[in-house]
Amino acid sequence: MKKRTRGSYCAAYADASGNIWDAPGCHPAFRTGNRFVDVAPEKLIPIPYGSTLFMLPGRIPIHRSRNGRFEPLTDVPSVGEIYAVSAFCASGYLRTYLPAFMRKPGAPVLPMWAYAGLAFYNGRSVVPAMRIDEDPRSDPAIHEDEGALLAGIEEERKRAPHNRLVEQLSMCAVTYRCLCAGNFFLGRYEAPIPTTPSCNADCVGCLSHQPSGAPFPPSQNRLNFAPTPEEIADVIIRHFTRVENAVASFGQGCEGEPLMRANDIARAVRLVRETTDRGTINLNTNGSLPKAVRRLIDAGLDSIRVSLNSPTEEYYTRYHRPRGYRFSDVCATIAEALDAGIFVSINLFFMPGFTDMETEVESLIGFLERFPVNMLQTRNMNIDPDYYFESIGFRESDPIGVENLINLVRERFPAMRLGYYNPPLRI
């Protein structure tokens, strides 16, 4: 996409060719929940390196007019049809406001990205976002050496020619551009360990599976085989023996729920720990099976990250659509992990105007008081915001602001870490 800027602080829009332009004299508008809001330019940051810009089909941008009203931006001379625009921020950044737009009749549901607002300030693209984790592991700038990645893949294929998990990770790194998968072949940071084709939830925004007729495709195809405990252990041991402060994580965007294979994963963990005491073994999970989690802890699991769209049972159930378990089982898993003394994180999907609305803030504070976890991972939710709100039966209350929520959590729970990535716990 091309972009051109002229004004000081002004709205952005796209033309029919996908070029992004500024609209001098048109004050930007943003959105939180279902509300349009004015955001001071000081609350925005230059768009982070590696972010992506989008034209939003079937959507007209909203701006704040001189009379203070939020109105569609339609009067752009000699441009023709215009569209709203959005930014998808690079990893480690938490968006604070959504793009403001008006949907046209028949507008398509947007694919699964985390849509942030976009404006221009003093000739630069700016976004409503904040850096939530300074860890550089997924910064796009360190993932630009394609030659090193391909060489690493070739080396691992030669080392383990019959390990299907190595081949899966190579596809993830090259086809899906998974930065975490790339880290395995580059010998650094956190390695993903997908293991499970099946799942016991039917999440509205599942990245690896969408039913026939869904309004958007999955982001990537789901793993279609079950690697053996030996294949799993081989990849983890390889990563741990050559990387300091290494992390290996089950439960990736290209698979189902790893607890469905708890016995095999426990066997793999034991094989790893029979070989090395280095590295952190982490489980990303929906937390549906407390007894299975206990088996993994007994086998040597170091940390667990439980994903939630909301700490409110009603919203949780409508989004995750659990099959054969309930929200109470998720709570039991968290309690089990805390009782066992391993590192426990909550992976909370943030949606501006929902996560930070007063009723959800109250629910979150109560949840964290009940479950004093070690870390809150603040992740942008990848989904069309309107589709999300409609799917969960969103009942709006006044928002306090994402930045204010972060500050409140830090004040109320000073011992709890906030961030974006699973931390290493061992050398």
N, C-alpha and C positions, 0 to 999 in steps of 0.2 A: 504493500500500500504506500502511496505517496502522501505526504502531508505538507501543508504550508501554513505558516502562522504570521499574523500581523498585529493583533491586538495585545492589550496588557493582561486582562483577566477576562476570558470570554469562553463561551460554550464551544463545543466541538460537534461536528456532524460529518457524515460521509456522503459522497455522491454515488450514483448508480454504478460507477466503475470501481468502487471501493476505496477511492482516494479520500483521505481525511483532511478536513479544512477547519479553520477557526471561523467564528462568526463575530467579528468586531461589533461592539455595542450591545451584544446579547450576553447578559450575565449568566454564568453557569447555574444549573440546578442539579441536585442530586436526590437520592431517594433512600429512605430508611423504612423498612416494612412496606406499607402502602402509601407512605407520606412523602411528598416532595419537600425538600428543605434547601435552604441557602447555607453554604459552607464557606467560611472565610478562606482566602488563598493560603494563609499561614498554616492551615490545617492539612494542606496537601503537600506531597513530596514529588520531586522529579521522578518520572516513571523509572523504576529499577531496570538495570541492564538485564536483558534476556526476557523481558515481559513481551506480551503479544497484544496487538490491537485487533479489534473486531468491528465489523459492520453488523448491526443487528437488524435482520430482515423483518419487514412488516411492522417496524416500530419508528415512530416519529420522535425526534428529540424534544425534550422540554427545557425551557429556559425561564429565568425570572425576568419579567418585563419591567420597564421603568416605573410602572404603577404598583410594583410589588407582587403582581399575580404570577402564578406559574402557568405558562401558556405554551402551546406547540410552536416549535420553530419551523415556520413554513415560508416566510417571506425572504427567500435568498435569491436575489436577481440572477438570471441567466445560468442557473445551475440545473434546474429540472427537479426531479424527485430526489428527496434527501432522506437519510436514514440516521437513526441513533447509533452511537458508537460506544465501545466499552474497552476496558483493558483487563487482561489476565496477568496478574502480577507474578513475578518470579518467586520461587520457593523462599520461605523465610519471612515473607511479608503478609501481614494480615490486613485485609481491606476493611475500611470503616464505613463506606457508603456505597450504594448501588448506583448504576446509571439511571437517570430519569428519562422516561419515555412514555409514550402513549401507544398502546397496541392498536393496530388496524384490524378490522374484521378479517378473520381467517389467517392471522399472523401465525407462523409455525412456532412450535415449541423449540426453544433454543437447545443446542447440544450441551453436554456436560462440561462446562467450564465455570470458573468462579468469576462472575462478571462484576467489575468495579467501575465506578464512574471515571470519566476522563474530561479534562479541560485544558486550556492553554493559559499560561501565566508568564508574562514577560518573554514570550516567544518560545517557551518550553512546554512540552507535554507534562502534565502533572496529574496525580491520582490521589484519591483519599485512601491512604494506607499508612501502616507503621511497620517498621522492622521489629519482628517479635523474637528472632533468634539470630545471633551473630555467628553461629556455626557456619563455616563456609562450604560444607560438604556437598550442597546441591547448587551452589552459585554457578550460573551458566558459563561464566568466564573460564572455569577450570575444566569444562567439558567440551572444549573446542578442538582438541587434538584428535581428529578422526583416525589418523594413522596409528597413534598409540593404542586407541581402542581396538582397532582391527587386529593389530599385532598381538594384543592381549587375548583376544578371542582365539586367534590361531594357536597361541601357546597353550591355552587351556584345552582346546580340542585335541591337540596332540598329547597332552598330559593324560586326559581322561576321555579317550575316543568313544567309549561306550556309555558314558554318563549322560542320560537324557536331560538331567537338570541343567547341565552346562549348556546344552543346545537350546533349552528353553530360555535361559538367561541371555544367550547371545541374540536370540530373536527379540527379546524385550529391549535389549540395549540398542539394537540397530533399527528394528522396525518400529517400535513404539517409543524410541528415544528415552527410555527409562534411565534417568541419571543414577539411580541406586544400582540398577543392574550393571551399568557402566563401571561403577566403583569396584565391583568384584573383579572385573577384567583388568582394571588399572591398579589393583592392589592397594585399596585405601578405604577408610571409613566403614560404612554400613553395607553389608551384602544382603540382598533379598533372597529368601528361601521359599519359593512357592511350592506347595506340597499337595493341594487338595482341590479336586474338580467339583465337589459337591458343596452345598450350603444348606443351612437350616433357617435362613432368613430370605426374604424377598424384598430387599430394600428398594425404595422408589428410585434412588439414584445409584443403583449398583453399576460399578464401572465395567464389570466383565460379563454381565448377563442382562439382557432385556428381552422380554417375551415378544413373540411374533405380534406385529401390529403396534408395538410401542412407538410413541411419538419421536423417539430419538434412538440412535444406535448405541451400543456399548462403546466405551473408549478403546477397549482392546478385547481380543478373544480370550476366553477363560482357558486355563490349563486343561488339557484333555487327557492326561494320564496321571497316575499316582506314582511318583518316584519312590524307590525302595528306601528303607532306612539307611542302607549302605551308600546309595547315591547321595542322599541328603547329608550324611555325616562326612562324606568325601569333600563336598563343597565347603562345608563349614570348617573342617580341619584345615583345608587348603588356605582359606581366608585367614584363620586365626594364626597360623604358623608363619605368615609373612607380613602381617599388618599389626602394628601397635594400636592399642585402644580400639580394636575391631569390634563390630557388632554384626550379628547375624540374626535376621528377623523372619519368623514365619508370619504368614498372613499378609499377602500382597494384593494389589489391585487387580492382578491377573488370575486370581484364584477364588475359591469359595471360603468356607470357614475351616481353619486348620484343626479345631477341636473335633471335627468329624473323623480325624485320623489320629487321635490322641495316642493310641497304643503304638503305632508306627513311629510317630514323632518322638515319643518317650524313648523308644529303642534307639533312635538316631542320636538323641541327646546323650544317652549313656555311652554310646560308641565314641562320641566326641570327648566326653569327660574321661574316658578310659585312656585317651591319647594325649590330651592337653588340658591344662587348667587356665589357659589364656582365653581372652575374648569374652564378650557378653552375649548370651543366648536370650533373645527376646521373642515374645509372642504378641503379635497384633491380632486381636480377636473381638468377636461380639460378646464374649463372656457368657455364653449360653449354658455351658455345662460345667458347673462348679467341681464335680467329682473328677472330671477329665483334667481340669486345671491342676487339681491336687496331685494327680499322677505325674504331670509334667514337672511340677515343682519338686516332687520327690526324686525325679530323674536328674535334676540339675538345672532347671530353668532359672535364669537370673532376674528377668524382669517381664512385666506384662503391660500391655496397653489395651485398654477397653474402649471401643468406639461408641459414641452416643451422638445423636443429633440433638438430644434434649434430656435433661434430668427429670422431666415431667413425664410420667408413665403414659399418659394419653397421647402426647406428641411422639414419644418414642415408638409406641406400638403402631401408630399410623404410618410412620416413615419406614421403620425396619421390618414391619410385617413378619414377626417371628413365627416359626413353624415348629411346634413341639416344645417351646420354652416361653417364659414370661419375663417381664422386666424384673420381677423379684429374683429370678435366677441370676440375672446380670449383677444385681446387688449382692447376692450371695457369693458370686465369684470374686468380686472386689474385696468383700470381707474376708474370704478365704485367703486371698493373696496377701492382704495386709497382715492377717494373723500369722502367716508363714514367714513374714519378714522380708519378702522380696520387694524389689522396686516396682511401684505401681503408678501407672499413668492413666489419665483419662484423655482420650482423643475426642475433643469436643468440636463438632462441626459448626463453624460460626456463620450466621446469616444476619447481616445488619438489619435492625428493626425487629428481629425475632429473638436472637440470643440475648440481646441487650435490652429487651423490653422489661418493664418493672416486674411483671409476674414471673418471667423466666429468670431474671436476676435473683429474685427471692428464692425460687426453686433451686438454683445453682448454689447459692450460699448455704442453704439447708443441706443440700447433698454433700457438699465439701466438708461441712461440719460433722456430718454423719460418717463420712468416709474420708479420713485425713490422708489423701493420697500424696505421693511424693512429687507428682508433676501434673500440670494441666497443659496438654498440647493443644494449641489454638490453631485450628486448621480451617481454611476457607472451604465452605461447602460448594461443590461443583454441581450446579443444577440451575435451570431456569428458575428465578425467584418466584414468578407467578405460578408456575407449575408446582413448585414446592409448597407454597402457601395453600393452594387449592387442595393438594394431596393430604395435608395434615390437618385441615380444618382450622386454619390460623384464626385466632381471636386476638386482635391487636390491643395492646395497652401502651402507655407512653414509653418511648425508649429513653434510656439514660445516655446512650452513645457507646460505641464499642471501646473507644479510648478510655472513657470514664469507667466502664466495666473492668477493663484490664487494671486500671489504677485501684479500683475498689478491691479486686481480688488480691492484688499485691499487698494492700494495706491489711486486709482481714486475715490473710494466710501468708505471712512473711517467710515461713519455712518451706513453702511449696514453690517449686520451680515452675516457670512459665516458659514455653518454647515451642519448637516446631519439630524437633528430631528426637529419636530415641538415643539417650546418652550412653556412652560407654561406662561400664562399671568395673571392668577389669582391664589390665594392661594387655 
